[in-house]
């Protein structure tokens, strides 16, 4: 049975991970975009850039940011999606 003390300890641990762990590194100081988004707003592009790096972080191999995953997704939204699909992608 989970007690309030255990739940609080888990919450504090999670908060510590977010602020200092992998998530903290990705969100702490957003890097300026080295590319101009075509289908996304600059704020959406920065959020996509940070989320992609959280999912595939740089280790001894390049991360999502280094291999251009955010640019690929932005280009897909602008070039390959219909206007209705691109609008749905941006709103999601």
Beta strands, then each sheet from edge to edge (+ up, - down):
end
